[in-house]
Amino acid sequence: MSKVYLSPERRPAPHGKYWGMNVYEHDVCVDIAALLASMLTAHGFEVKTADPAKDMAARVKEATAWGANYYMPVHTNANTLGDKEGTARGPLVLAYDHPMSKSACQMAYDCLMEIYPGNGQGVRVNKDFYEIIQTPMLSVYPELAFHDNGEDARWLVSNKEKIALALCRGICMWFGVEWQDSPVTEIPATEPDQEELERVIQERDAARAQVDALKALAEEFVKKVREA
């Protein structure tokens, strides 16, 4: 059974404030990772999600000791210092400079772009990030969208489940696991009981007649009072 280690953004507020919101990167990424873990488990994967208290070195060490086959940090992106709204938008997936890594990252990126309403940043080689260069297993590092851009920030907050589904599909593609769509339960249409319908209509008409009779009595009473 394949093992997937998830490493959502560990730094809490005030790090990574979403533009125009009291929302932060840590919280959104933890939510997405929790959804993704549940989806992966449903597809037969073993999943471990990093403790927020653990730093990157401890996470890589834990994933290695556990025997993870696939390591996925979960982050949202920014290209400003927070004093102005960023203009960059779209998903970016960071890869190690190896064909296998690029291929797995491309799968994740393609799945994200199926749900993202615009242009993305593509797959890019990164030779600096600890969770890419120090992971002995495959690392696929998605920067889901830019949280310092208002439109991207709103998209991230509103589409956490869709994002988790996209990431799950990318992982399933890499391991050759058949994707199972969530079943849609439809409520079958039923024909109304004709006798019951007629009974309800009769009761409604009787109630209306009673109301009309009471209104007539009230009007007659008011008329007599005025004439007295």
C-alpha positions as CSV (number, residue, x, y, z in Angstrom):
1,M,0.0,0.0,0.0
2,S,1.4,3.4,-1.0
3,K,2.1,5.9,1.8
4,V,1.5,9.6,1.3
5,Y,2.9,12.2,3.8
6,L,1.1,15.6,3.9
7,S,2.9,18.6,5.2
8,P,0.5,21.7,5.3
9,E,1.9,25.1,6.1
10,R,3.0,25.1,9.7
11,R,3.3,28.8,10.6
12,P,0.1,30.2,12.2
13,A,-1.2,33.8,12.0
14,P,0.0,36.4,11.4
15,H,1.9,34.6,8.7
16,G,0.3,34.4,5.3
17,K,-2.7,36.7,5.7
18,Y,-5.2,36.4,2.8
19,W,-5.8,39.6,1.0
20,G,-8.9,41.4,2.3
21,M,-9.8,38.7,4.8
22,N,-9.0,37.6,8.4
23,V,-7.9,34.3,7.0
24,Y,-4.4,32.8,7.1
25,E,-2.3,30.3,5.1
26,H,-1.9,27.8,7.9
27,D,-5.6,27.4,8.5
28,V,-6.6,27.0,4.8
29,C,-3.8,24.6,4.1
30,V,-4.6,22.5,7.2
31,D,-8.2,22.3,6.1
32,I,-7.3,21.2,2.6
33,A,-4.8,18.6,3.9
34,A,-7.5,17.2,6.2
35,L,-9.9,16.8,3.2
36,L,-7.2,15.4,1.1
37,A,-6.2,12.8,3.7
38,S,-9.8,11.6,3.9
39,M,-10.0,11.3,0.1
40,L,-6.7,9.4,-0.2
41,T,-7.7,7.0,2.6
42,A,-10.9,6.3,0.7
43,H,-8.7,5.4,-2.3
44,G,-6.7,2.9,-0.4
45,F,-3.6,5.0,0.6
46,E,-2.0,5.2,4.0
47,V,-1.8,8.8,5.0
48,K,0.1,10.7,7.6
49,T,-0.4,14.4,8.2
50,A,2.4,16.4,9.9
51,D,1.9,17.8,13.4
52,P,1.8,21.6,13.1
53,A,4.3,21.8,15.9
54,K,7.0,20.0,13.9
55,D,9.4,22.0,11.7
56,M,10.4,21.0,8.2
57,A,13.4,18.9,9.3
58,A,11.3,16.9,11.8
59,R,8.6,16.4,9.1
60,V,11.1,15.0,6.6
61,K,12.6,12.8,9.2
62,E,9.2,11.4,10.3
63,A,8.1,10.8,6.7
64,T,11.4,9.0,5.9
65,A,11.2,6.8,9.0
66,W,7.6,6.0,8.2
67,G,8.6,4.9,4.7
68,A,6.5,7.4,2.8
69,N,6.5,7.0,-1.0
70,Y,5.1,10.5,-1.8
71,Y,5.7,13.7,0.1
72,M,3.3,16.6,-0.5
73,P,3.7,20.0,1.2
74,V,0.5,22.1,1.0
75,H,0.9,25.8,0.6
76,T,-0.5,28.9,-0.9
77,N,1.6,31.5,-2.5
78,A,2.5,35.2,-2.3
79,N,4.8,37.7,-4.2
80,T,4.4,40.8,-2.1
81,L,5.3,41.8,1.5
82,G,1.7,42.4,2.4
83,D,1.6,46.2,2.0
84,K,-0.1,46.0,-1.4
85,E,-2.2,43.5,-3.4
86,G,-0.2,41.1,-5.5
87,T,-0.9,40.7,-9.2
88,A,0.4,37.2,-9.7
89,R,-2.2,34.5,-9.8
90,G,-2.7,30.8,-10.4
91,P,-1.3,27.4,-9.2
92,L,2.4,26.6,-9.3
93,V,3.9,23.2,-8.6
94,L,7.6,23.0,-7.6
95,A,9.7,20.0,-8.6
96,Y,13.1,18.5,-8.1
97,D,15.2,18.6,-11.2
98,H,14.5,15.0,-12.3
99,P,12.2,13.6,-15.0
100,M,10.2,11.6,-12.4
101,S,9.6,14.5,-10.2
102,K,8.6,16.8,-13.1
103,S,6.2,14.1,-14.3
104,A,4.5,13.7,-11.0
105,C,4.3,17.5,-10.5
106,Q,2.8,17.9,-13.9
107,M,0.0,15.5,-13.0
108,A,-0.8,17.5,-9.9
109,Y,-0.6,20.8,-11.8
110,D,-2.9,19.6,-14.7
111,C,-5.5,18.4,-12.2
112,L,-5.4,21.8,-10.4
113,M,-5.8,23.6,-13.7
114,E,-8.9,21.7,-14.5
115,I,-10.6,23.6,-11.6
116,Y,-8.8,26.9,-11.6
117,P,-10.6,29.7,-13.5
118,G,-7.6,31.3,-15.2
119,N,-4.0,30.8,-16.2
120,G,-1.5,29.1,-14.0
121,Q,2.3,29.4,-13.3
122,G,3.2,25.9,-14.5
123,V,5.7,23.4,-13.1
124,R,9.0,24.9,-12.0
125,V,12.2,23.3,-10.7
126,N,13.2,24.5,-7.3
127,K,16.7,23.8,-5.8
128,D,16.3,25.7,-2.5
129,F,13.2,24.5,-0.6
130,Y,14.1,22.0,2.2
131,E,11.0,19.8,1.6
132,I,12.1,19.3,-2.0
133,I,15.9,19.0,-1.8
134,Q,16.0,17.0,1.5
135,T,13.2,14.5,0.9
136,P,14.6,11.0,-0.2
137,M,11.1,10.1,-1.5
138,L,9.2,11.8,-4.3
139,S,8.2,15.4,-3.3
140,V,5.4,17.2,-5.1
141,Y,5.1,20.8,-3.8
142,P,1.9,22.7,-4.9
143,E,1.6,26.4,-4.3
144,L,-2.2,26.3,-4.8
145,A,-2.7,30.0,-5.7
146,F,-1.7,33.5,-4.6
147,H,-3.2,34.5,-1.2
148,D,-2.0,38.1,-1.6
149,N,-4.3,38.5,-4.6
150,G,-7.9,39.1,-3.7
151,E,-9.4,37.0,-6.5
152,D,-7.1,34.1,-5.8
153,A,-7.7,34.4,-2.0
154,R,-11.5,34.2,-2.5
155,W,-11.1,31.2,-4.8
156,L,-8.9,29.4,-2.3
157,V,-11.3,29.9,0.6
158,S,-14.4,29.0,-1.5
159,N,-13.0,25.8,-3.2
160,K,-11.1,23.9,-0.5
161,E,-12.9,20.6,-1.3
162,K,-12.4,20.9,-5.0
163,I,-8.7,21.7,-4.5
164,A,-8.4,18.6,-2.3
165,L,-10.1,16.5,-4.9
166,A,-7.8,17.8,-7.6
167,L,-4.7,17.0,-5.5
168,C,-6.1,13.5,-4.8
169,R,-6.7,12.9,-8.5
170,G,-3.1,13.9,-9.3
171,I,-1.8,11.4,-6.7
172,C,-4.0,8.6,-7.9
173,M,-2.8,9.2,-11.5
174,W,0.8,8.9,-10.4
175,F,0.3,5.6,-8.6
176,G,-2.1,4.3,-11.3
177,V,-5.0,4.1,-8.8
178,E,-8.4,4.1,-10.4
179,W,-10.2,7.4,-9.5
180,Q,-13.5,6.9,-7.8
181,D,-15.9,9.8,-8.1
182,S,-18.0,10.5,-5.1
183,P,-21.3,8.9,-5.5
184,V,-24.2,11.2,-6.2
185,T,-27.4,10.2,-4.5
186,E,-30.5,11.1,-6.4
187,I,-33.9,11.2,-4.8
188,P,-36.3,9.3,-7.0
189,A,-39.4,11.1,-8.2
190,T,-42.6,9.7,-6.7
191,E,-46.1,10.0,-7.9
192,P,-48.4,11.6,-5.4
193,D,-51.2,9.5,-3.8
194,Q,-54.3,10.7,-5.5
195,E,-56.7,9.9,-2.6
196,E,-54.4,11.7,-0.2
197,L,-54.2,14.6,-2.5
198,E,-58.0,14.9,-2.8
199,R,-58.4,14.6,1.0
200,V,-55.9,17.5,1.5
201,I,-57.7,19.6,-1.1
202,Q,-61.1,19.0,0.6
203,E,-59.7,19.9,4.0
204,R,-58.2,23.1,2.5
205,D,-61.5,24.1,0.9
206,A,-63.5,23.3,4.1
207,A,-61.0,25.5,6.1
208,R,-61.4,28.3,3.6
209,A,-65.2,28.1,3.8
210,Q,-65.1,28.2,7.5
211,V,-62.9,31.3,7.4
212,D,-65.2,33.0,4.9
213,A,-68.2,32.2,7.2
214,L,-66.5,33.7,10.2
215,K,-65.5,36.8,8.2
216,A,-69.2,37.2,7.2
217,L,-70.4,36.9,10.8
218,A,-67.8,39.5,11.9
219,E,-68.8,41.9,9.2
220,E,-72.5,41.5,10.2
221,F,-71.7,42.1,13.8
222,V,-69.7,45.3,13.0
223,K,-72.6,46.5,10.8
224,K,-75.1,46.1,13.6
225,V,-72.9,47.8,16.2
226,R,-72.5,50.8,13.9
227,E,-76.3,51.0,13.3
228,A,-77.1,50.8,17.0
